[in-house]
Amino acid sequence: MFFGLLLKAQIVNPEMVVNEMPVITIDVCKKEVREQFLKQVDLLKKEVEEEISLRKSKSKSNSKGFDEQAAKNMMNQHGMSVSDADIQKMKTAGKEEKKAMADQMMQQYMNMSVDEAKKAAKMSPEAQKAWGEAMSTEMMAEAQANPEKNKAIQKSNMNMFELVQEQSQLAQKIQVGVMKFEEKLAEFNLLKDKASQEYEKCCADIDKKYAGMVNHTLGDEYYETIRIQKEACYQNYCSSKTPQYKALLDERFKEIVASGNDYNRMDVLTNELASATTGSKKEIYEPGLMYLEALKEYMDLLENLP
C-alpha cells in the first residue's frame, strides 16, 4: 500500500520508473518472495500503462488538425496562399469544386491548369520533353526573380531532411540493441523449454512412483511428501534458469537506461518535424513516451519468470 501511495505522490516519468524498478533475486524461487515480487511489478506496470495512455490521449488531442495544417504550411511555403477556411473547404467540397480549387492552385504555383497537366501526360515523349524544358525554363526564371523565397524553401527542406535523418539513425541504433537482445532471449528460451520439460518429467515420475502406493492411513502426510518432492523438482529448475534470466534482463535494463536520452530525443524530433511541417510550435509528444514504452516492455519480461 505504501509503494502504491508513493507512486501516486510522484509524477510518473521514466527516471522515477527506473528508480522503482523491482529487481530479481535468487530468493524469487521461494513462493512468498515470488508473489511479492510479481505484485510490485504489476503495480508499477499499471502506473506506467496509465501514464502511457494519458500521454497518447494528449498526443492525439495535440495532433488534431495536423494533416490539414501541414498541407496548408507546405502550400504557403511554395507560394500558394491557403487559409484554414480553404483547407476545410477542400475536405467538404464536391468533385467539381475540388477541381476548381486545384486549378487555381496549379495556376498560381505552376502557371498551368489541371487539364493542361493531363494533356501533357498524354503527349508523345518528344512533345513531353519540349514541354518539360519550357516549364523548367519558366520555373528557373521565376526562381531567379525571387531568390529569397527559394532560399527559405531550400533551408526548410534541408532542416526537415536533417531531422528525418537523425530520427532514422536513432531508430536504427535502438533497433540494433532490441534485435541483439531478442536473439539472446530466443537462445535462452530454447534452454528454458528444455529445462521445463525436465521439470515436468520430474513431477510426472513422482506421480508415477506414488500412483500404486496410495495409503489412506497416511492422510495429509502422504500428499505432503509428494508436494515436497515436486517442490524440489521446481527449485532445481528455477535455481538453474533464474540466474541466467536475471543476467539477461539486467543487461537489457542497463541498455534501456543507457538509451534513455535517445528515446527522449526521438520524441523531441517528432515534435520538431511536426513544427517544421505545420509551422506550429505545439508539441505532439511530451518527451519520455518512448522511454516509458521501453520500460513497460521490460516489465512484461519481468513477469515472465522461469
BELHU-V61349 format. One record per pair of residues at least 12 apart in sequence whose C-alpha atoms are under 6 Angstrom apart, sorted by the first residue. I is the first residue (numbers start at 1). J is the second residue. Records with the same first field share a line. If there is no record, write none. Layout:
I=J ; J
//
This chain:
14=292
29=238
59=284 ; 285
62=284
63=284
69=278
70=277 ; 278
73=278
199=233
203=230
263=290 ; 291
264=287 ; 288
267=285 ; 287
271=283 ; 284
//
